[in-house]
């Protein structure tokens, strides 16, 4: 048995989740490994469900926790969040923990993930969303949001998403299945939520930039389907900035027996 | 005519709104005065609607903007937010501006103010609420919230609120009229909202601490009325920490002709 952790972090201060050679900025993985090692009392290894870019946030990231020597983690799962959080900085928290079979891989056993991209379109910038949304100087009307939501429908289904992958990415299998894609107003923000069996590098941020171009009248809504079909990155919109992106939810092939089974993660979908 | 500003700020980094002698930490007033002076191009004076404590936040603080030499501010009101925001740090923003008669005083012409106190009671701490709520390790049940809401009813009306004033305060007129006082769950938080014609020093934070004691079963709900009647600070609960407190709204004796009349401030009641 190993331990699966559910994690939330404000990505602003980190060079993404994954430890990288030659990057001087801290990563979430390094910070979490040190905290877990202190809490467990022996060297630990953390493996994440995905990389996230520098500045990207997470409300339901998953990662496995194992000891380097392969012995079981001595802390009961329901006490792991508080024990590890005690050694973490305020911008990272373990929300929950679960014992899972050794065969579950935090990355390769993922069935689906949900990301949310947040646009803030208030008439002036808002200190409470600083670093937490992409700010649009010109507000989106209800019609704009409705058109973006219709356009997002073109993402749904199994497609080659090459047009929505950062250039230079080495991935060759560029087919992914998008389960849902919606755009809706939530208070002073407009949120694009997308779930899929997997995502290419920068895929959600390019989707968000493309839908924004639709909302701003720079692209007709029917263009999105054409762009998907083009498999050409140059046809799609900008890569929206990382500060608006949240990894909200990760689902595995088997149900995860979360210890706290917290209503928290359900409730805290909104900031 | 002078200009009234509507301001939002994250109070974490500031020693409250008002400039104070002998305090080395920056205040919102100083920061805003410098930014307005740069935007307007001549020395400006900022007068706030109230002091707020170190670490307290605001979503609808009001302050007047005047030039030191008494000449009119040359920027049209609808352009003031963007002009001043350009010179402000990310944790302060001007949301709106309005021309108002010189007889309107940002503090003494106030008809009422609304504060919100936010408790976060998720099973683990949440990076997205760090410095933005009082964290409770033990979640409040729906019954607890209901009992707190009933207890808050005892604040409504005209009372001597001496029991809810920080000891050492020099105020002698301790009678205030509370218009509304409610407690409700909002996602992973529990919010206490209170509006009144005025507030004593630390009044909302002591009210919040007292309602929390009721929710946690340390005080019976009917005790709140008795505490109000006692006029004794020692009878009330703790002074809840400043990070959970937000000045949400200020109303004046006359309607304010806000230039942007932003739906923003209505919409962004929630984080």
Interface residues (C-beta under 8 A of the other chain):
Chain A: X8 X9 X10 X57 X59 X81 X82 X85 X90 X91 X92 X93 X94 X95 X96 X122 X123 X124 X125 X126 X127 X128 X130 X131 X132 X187 X188 X260 X262 X264 X267 X268 X269 X270 X271
Chain B: X8 X9 X10 X57 X59 X81 X82 X85 X90 X91 X92 X93 X94 X95 X96 X122 X123 X124 X125 X126 X127 X128 X130 X131 X132 X187 X188 X260 X262 X264 X267 X268 X269 X270 X271
